[in-house]
Amino acid sequence: PVTAGSIAVPYGHVIGNEKWRGSEIAQKLQGKIRLIFEDGLGLVDFHLSNRTCVLYISEADLVAGDEFKRRLVRFRNASSLGGIVIVERTQISDQYFLAVQKLVVLELGMVLLPVANQGEASQLITQLVSVYVREQSKDHNSNPFLRKQSSHLAEPSVFRTVQQIPGVGKTKALLLLQQFGSIHRLCNASLTELELVVGQTVAQQIYNF
C-alpha cells in the first residue's frame, strides 16, 4: 500500500521505514538526527518532512531488475509528496544509472541524488533535514507560544506518559506535545483540536481516555 501523505513528521525528526532498522544508514543517522522507525510507510524509505520523503535505490535493487522502477512509478501515481530518489552509483551499478536518471528526472519529474554508499546517503539526508529545520524554524520563531512549549518535549516522563494513551506511539506523542505543550492542555483539548493533530480515529481514543 502507498501510505505516503498520511504521515505527520514531528519537527526536526526523520521517520524511517522499519526495514532500515540496524542498517549502516540508520546507525550513521542516529548520531546526527532524531530518527523514529515506523511500520507501514509503504513505498517510502524515509520521511524528512510532511511534504518530502526519500525513496532509496540500492546497488542490489539496480542489479536485481525492474522492481524498483515499478515502485517509483507506483509512488508517483499515488502520492502528492515531493519524492527525492537517492541512488547508489557504484562501479557495479554505474551501467544502469543513465536509464534510472531518465526515468526519475524526465519521466517522473522527481529529484535524483547519486551517492557512493549508505554512509554518504546518511550525510545527504542529514543536510536535507537541516534545511527543512531552518525553514520551519522561521515559522516557529515568529510564534512565541511554540518556543515556550518546546521545553516540555525535553521531559522524558511527560513524553512517556503521553505514549500510554491508546493509539498514541512515539510520533503522535511528539506531535501532541508540540501542539498542546503540556498534559494539562492536552487533557482539556476538544475533539476537534485533537483531530487536527492526529486524525479522527486516534483523536476519539485520546478524548475517551
Secondary structure by P-SEA (a helix, b strand, c coil): ccccccccccccbbbbcccccccaaaaaaaaccbbbbbcccccccccccccbbbbbbcaaaaaaccaaaaaaaaaaaccccbbbbbbbcccccccaaaaaaaacccccbbbbbbbccaaaaaaaaaaaaaaaaaaaaaaaaacaaaaaaccccccaaaaaaaaccccccaaaaaaaaaacccaaaaaaccaaaaaaccccaaaaaaaac
